[in-house]
Amino acid sequence: MMESHFLNLHKLKRFVYAIMLSNLRNDVEHGIVDPILELKRLYPGREHTESVAAATASLFTHYVTDRD
C-alpha cells in the first residue's frame, strides 16, 4: 500500500514539473519568474550569468534534473 502512495506522489511530482517546464519561457517573458534571481536563490555560493536566456536554460536544466 505504501509503495503505491510513493508511486502516486512521484507521478504527481513529474506532472507538476512538466507544467513548470512548459510554462517557464512564458513566465520569464512576462516577468513572473526572474531566472537570474531564482538561480541565485538555489545556488547562493556560485557565480551566475547576467544573461536571461542563459539563466533560463540553466533553470530549465535544474528543474529537469530535480524532476527525475
C-alpha positions in Angstrom: 0.0 0.0 0.0 2.7 2.4 1.0 4.6 1.7 -2.3 1.5 2.8 -4.3 1.4 6.1 -2.4 5.0 6.8 -3.3 4.3 5.9 -6.9 1.4 8.3 -7.0 3.4 11.0 -5.4 6.2 10.5 -7.9 3.7 10.8 -10.8 2.2 13.9 -9.3 5.7 15.5 -8.9 6.5 14.7 -12.5 3.2 16.2 -13.6 3.8 19.4 -11.7 7.4 19.7 -13.0 6.1 19.1 -16.6 3.8 22.1 -16.1 6.5 24.2 -14.7 8.9 23.4 -17.5 6.3 24.0 -20.2 5.4 27.4 -18.7 9.0 28.6 -17.9 9.7 30.5 -21.0 6.4 32.4 -20.8 6.8 33.0 -17.1 10.2 34.6 -17.8 8.9 36.7 -20.7 6.0 38.0 -18.6 8.2 38.8 -15.5 6.6 36.1 -13.3 9.9 34.3 -12.9 13.3 36.1 -12.8 15.7 33.2 -13.7 18.8 35.1 -12.5 17.3 35.7 -9.1 16.0 32.1 -8.9 19.4 30.7 -9.7 21.0 32.9 -7.0 18.4 31.6 -4.5 19.0 28.0 -5.5 22.8 28.2 -5.7 23.9 31.1 -3.4 27.6 30.3 -3.4 28.1 30.2 -7.2 28.7 32.9 -9.8 25.8 33.4 -12.1 25.4 34.7 -15.6 23.6 38.1 -16.2 22.1 36.7 -19.4 18.4 36.0 -19.0 18.5 33.4 -21.8 21.4 31.5 -20.3 19.9 31.7 -16.8 16.6 30.4 -18.2 18.4 27.5 -19.8 20.2 26.7 -16.5 17.0 26.9 -14.5 15.3 24.6 -17.0 18.2 22.1 -16.6 17.9 22.4 -12.8 14.2 21.6 -12.9 14.7 18.6 -15.3 17.4 17.2 -13.0 15.3 17.8 -9.9 12.2 16.2 -11.6 14.0 13.0 -12.2 
